[in-house]
Amino acid sequence: TNLLTLEGFHRILRGLVRNFTEFAPLGTVLVALLGVGVAEGSGLIAAAMRLLVNAAPRALLTPTVIFAGVMSNMASELGYVLLVPLAATIYLAAGRHPIVGMAAAFAGVSGGYSANLLLGTVDPLLAGFTQAAAQLVDKAAQVNPACNYWFMAASTPLLTLVGTWVTEKIVAPRFETRRPDGTTGAVVAETASDETTARPLTALEKRGLAAAGVVALLFVGFLLLGTIPATGYLRGAGGDLLKSPLMDGIVALIFGSALLCGVAYGVAAKTIGADRDVIRGMSKSMETLAGYLVLVFFAAQFTRFFEWSGLGLIIGVKCAGALREASFEGPVLLIAFILVTAIFNLFMGSASAKWALMAPVFVPMFLLLGYRPEVVQCAYRIGDSCTNVISPMMSYFALIIAFLQRYDRTAGIGTLVSTMLPYSVAFLITWSAFFVGWIALGLPLGFG
C-alpha cells in the first residue's frame, strides 16, 4: 500500500497522535518507572547496592561487583552513575587497581545489560516492540514482559562467572603492576576523591533496608498466595497461570513492589517525610524519559507505517523464502542474527531504538520460519548487550571515560575499548552458545 498518495497522506495526518498514544511500550515503561523512581529516589536501590558490594569478602570482590552490575539494570542507568565509580573506590581501598574494579562493574552493568534475576524496565519495553512487530503477521499475537525471564535469570550466574574469569585472567594482569596514576610499580591503596560513595551504611539506612525487606517478603507472600493454590486470586480461568491477572499485570506488580519497598525504606530511613517526597521521586524518574518519549514518537509512526504499507510482511516473506532456499536455518540462523545485532550495536547504542527498527523486519521474518517472537527477542538481547562495552555510540560511554581519567590521565576511547574488548568477545561466545544449547534442549525461555 503506497502511503505517498493523497489517501496515504490523510491516513498519516489522522493517525499521527493516535499512533503515539496507543503505542504498546509507552504506558508500560512509564508505569514501571514511576515505581522504580520512588525506590531510587528514597535511596533504597543505592543502599542495597552498597550493602551488597561492601559486604563482599576480598576473594569474592570481583564476582560480587559483576553480579551487582547485572542486577543494577532493573533500575535503568543507576549502575553506570553509581556502581562503576563505587567499584573503583572499593578496589582502591582493597589495594587493587581501581580501573580493574571499574572494568568489572562496567562489564556487568553494560555487557550483561539484559540478564537479571528480576524483571526490570527493559522487559516490558522490548516486549511491547516485539508484540507490535508480531502483529504485523499475526493480529492475535501477545508477548508478555516475562517471556525471556527463565533464560535471562539463568544467564546471570553465567555472565558473572565469565566476567570474573576475564577480569582476573586478562584485565587485572594488565593493570595490577601499575599505579593508579598510570606509572609502573606496585598498586598503593589511596583515598579516592569519591570515597564517600563507599561509606558504610548508617543506622538509618540499615533500618530502612530492614523495613524494605519486610515489605518485600510480604509482597512475595501476596504473590505466592495468589498463585500457588489452584483457585488463587492471581490465576486466570480454570486456574491458568499463562493467561492470568499475574501475567497481564506484571508491569503493575513491578510498579507496586518498587513503590511499596521504596516508601518503606524512605519512611524508616527518614528520606521520605511526606507524600511530596514520593511524588518527587516519581517526577525525577519521568525527567530521565524525555529522550525516550521523543524516540517512541518516531518509533510508533515507523511501526504503524510498516503495518499500513505491508512492507514488514513483504520483507519478512521475501527474507524467509530466501533463507529457506539457502537452507539457512537452525542454530546457524540464530547465531547469525546475534552477530548482526552485535555489529549494528556498534553504530547505534540505544537498545530500544535498534529494536524499534529491527523488530518490524526480523520478527515477522522469523515468525514465518517457525520461530516465536520471544526467541527472536531473546537472540536480539544477547547481541545488543555483548558489544555495549565497546560501542562509542552507547550513551554512557563518554561518562565511563571521564571516570577512567580520574585514575589514568591519558585514558581515552582506545583505552576503554581495549580494556573491555575481552569481555565483549567472551560474553558473545559463551552467551550465544548457552542460548543455542537452551533452545536445543527445548527449555522454556520464560513465562508463556
Secondary structure as GFF3:
##gff-version 3
##sequence-region A 1 448
A	DSSP	alpha_helix	6	21	.	.	.	ID=ss1
A	DSSP	alpha_helix	24	41	.	.	.	ID=ss2
A	DSSP	alpha_helix	44	54	.	.	.	ID=ss3
A	DSSP	three_ten_helix	58	60	.	.	.	ID=ss4
A	DSSP	alpha_helix	61	71	.	.	.	ID=ss5
A	DSSP	three_ten_helix	72	75	.	.	.	ID=ss6
A	DSSP	alpha_helix	78	78	.	.	.	ID=ss7
A	DSSP	pi_helix	79	83	.	.	.	ID=ss8
A	DSSP	alpha_helix	84	93	.	.	.	ID=ss9
A	DSSP	alpha_helix	98	106	.	.	.	ID=ss10
A	DSSP	pi_helix	107	111	.	.	.	ID=ss11
A	DSSP	alpha_helix	122	134	.	.	.	ID=ss12
A	DSSP	alpha_helix	149	166	.	.	.	ID=ss13
A	DSSP	pi_helix	167	171	.	.	.	ID=ss14
A	DSSP	alpha_helix	172	175	.	.	.	ID=ss15
A	DSSP	three_ten_helix	195	198	.	.	.	ID=ss16
A	DSSP	alpha_helix	203	227	.	.	.	ID=ss17
A	DSSP	three_ten_helix	237	239	.	.	.	ID=ss18
A	DSSP	alpha_helix	245	248	.	.	.	ID=ss19
A	DSSP	alpha_helix	250	269	.	.	.	ID=ss20
A	DSSP	alpha_helix	275	287	.	.	.	ID=ss21
A	DSSP	alpha_helix	290	309	.	.	.	ID=ss22
A	DSSP	alpha_helix	311	325	.	.	.	ID=ss23
A	DSSP	alpha_helix	331	345	.	.	.	ID=ss24
A	DSSP	alpha_helix	351	368	.	.	.	ID=ss25
A	DSSP	alpha_helix	373	386	.	.	.	ID=ss26
A	DSSP	three_ten_helix	388	390	.	.	.	ID=ss27
A	DSSP	alpha_helix	397	404	.	.	.	ID=ss28
A	DSSP	alpha_helix	413	440	.	.	.	ID=ss29
###
